Amino acid sequence: MKKIFTIFLALGAFALASGLEGGVEKQPLNISAIVMFLVFVSGTLGITYWAAKRTKTAKDFYAAGGGITGFQNGLAIAGDYMSAASFLGISAMVYEKGYDGLIYSIGFLVGWPVILFLMSERLRNLGKYTFADVASYRLKQTPIRTLAASGSIVTVLLYLIAQMVGAGQLIQMLFGLPYSSAVVLVGILMILYVTFGGMLATTWVQIIKAVLLLSGATFMALAVMVHFGFSPDALFAKAMEIKMTSADAAFKLASDANATAQAALASAAPDANITALTDAANQASKNAASAAKEIKAASGILAPGGFLPDPISAISLGLALMLGTAGLPHILMRFFTVADAKEARKSVFYATGFIGYFYILTFIIGFGAIVMVYNNPQYIDAAKQAIEGGYPLLGGKNMPAIHLAQAVGGNFFLGFISAVAFATILAVVSGLTLAGASAISHDLYASVFRHGRVDEATEMRVSKMATVVLGILAIILGIIFEKQNIAFMVGLAFAVAASANFPVLFLSMFWKKLTTRGALVGGSLGLLTAITLVILSPVVWVDVFKNAEAIFPYKHPALFSVTVAFLFTWLFSITDKSQGAKDEIAAFDAQDVRSQTGIGAEGAISH
Amino acid sequence: MHTDMVKDILANPKYQELVQKRGRFAWILSLIVIVVYFGFVLIVAFDPKLLAIKLYGVTTVAIPVGVAIIIMSFILTGIYVKRANSEFDDMVTEIKNSVKKG
């Protein structure tokens, strides 16, 4: 065991070292970022070593022995939710569109109260290690666990690819590391955390990162607010003014350039390079049009913009965010790490508080970045600006929070936030991998292939092997998908979680007449519908496959796919008159008593 | 769990009271969140100008409404946890004790 640990460490050091060599020429190294990142990695590897000594049983591995407190679990859940994508992505959305970013965050938050009221204590009372334990509680093990495990693995893989690609790009930009080295490094560290430290290490890595991220974001938001004497209105007014004057200036530049380019084209001599002149004129008129659009958008940053184009998209996205959260395997898994229903409830209370606070911070950070970063030449990609006009940021669209860190805290704080962003990615991919590995070893291997006739040691060995395989798969997929548009994968992950995982899980706890046949048909159709509609939607059909028009007009399929899942689960349950169905309906009472009272529920192991 | 024990608990008036009270409370709170959130989303989709009304300086109605939904979510979870961890858990303990005695 120790040998493997050392080998992986050496591999990680190699990836880092080779990466640094390659990166020096391209990008100035941020020494403080690297030092802080190394401190984080050695600290978390220390925790992994400590956790490895305490991880002996399957319960330790999957559920940290059930000994995490409500407060700790609340931080860990918040940590799972505050991924680098949501920190950088949502602050970037506020930076670009203003209020629309907040609408998005609200959708991510409101799922939590509902999970608390309707699901958290039932999950804790019925489950052991995975949400499939709950869904298959009184239904047939083999088909339902296969369904739930497939839903879990699909969700986990989509989410993992999105995180890995995001990680590679971010680390490349922040640390000057080549993309593939960054992906390999993340993959190796995640395999180390999960195989050796199991849920205990994964949880503590997540907690530490959540505290670091919340502190860093608090400092940035405070620095912004101090600048404006704690008057939000002054901040908003300044942000709006900067957006409007910048947009005006950009529009003047763009229209002048456009006029010049069109004139040059019109008066071009017959022997001139007409193609080049036409291209220049087209680019100039495109820039002028987008600058004109920007002027209109600038005055509207304090109210809803064009984020939700029609009621169907609005409701569909709302459903995907709300129900998707309640179907994410790496989040559901956290309810099994606490001692009882009381702690499970407290977890959600703390998690909701931290997540809500975090979203308010990202809103302030987004507006602060408009003021301090938007037209600051230090952060503008001048080469890109010369061609496209406007105010393109160095490093791309997701960088406002990173540049703001430099603006308010200098290079040292920039290093801190960069290291935290890296840590965030590591912590989130570790949780995802553990959820995927649990689905493979606990649901597929132990229950489906071995019908529960397997000893703990073997099951744990399988889950560690699954972790390594998933980790390597994540590295490979991360490298394959480097140039792909990853935004749709997160959307797809939420749609699958909402349409395949959530309906089966929810109905298994609330609807007596649910049968195996109903769950199987409804869950599978939900999964298929979600995937098909995403492929036919503008996000894939137009943006990825380059077709002119989408077959399915909405970006978010949840309204349709969730309806399909519930409808067919209902239909195929009530028409199921088999003896098996009767037994499953009869078994509901005992399940319900346990879910309501916790009598017979899994307890905690004391260490 | 034995079938007899399940029957006993189902027949226990304390259990019925727990299921009824907690279920009602949980669904009412869920409905509040769902109505507020989808109400907000529908206003955004149908009549965004309503949220663009100026409140103070450049600040629009949209800002306090958004922040209020976040704070409301947190407060409602607090209200549920407080009642569930005291009143409802006491009832559960009572039910568990009566099962042990019986």
Interface residues (C-beta under 8 A of the other chain):
Chain A: Y99 L102 I103 S105 I106 G107 L109 V110 W112 P113 V114 L116 F117 L118 E121 P232 D233 A234 F236 A237 M240 G300 L302 A303 P304 G305 F307 L308 P309 D310 P311 S313 A314 I315 L317 G318 M322 A341 K342 R345 K346 V348 F349 T352 G353 G356 Y359 I360 D589 A590 V593 R594 Q596 T597 G598 I599 G600
Chain B: M1 T3 V6 I9 L10 Y15 L18 V19 R22 A26 W27 L29 S30 V33 I34 Y37 F38 F40 V41 L42 V44 A45 F46 P48 K49 L51 A52 Y56 G57 V58 T59 T60 A62 I63 G66 V67 I69 I70 I71 S73 F74 L76 T77 G78 Y80 V81 A84 N85 D89 V92 I95 K96 V99
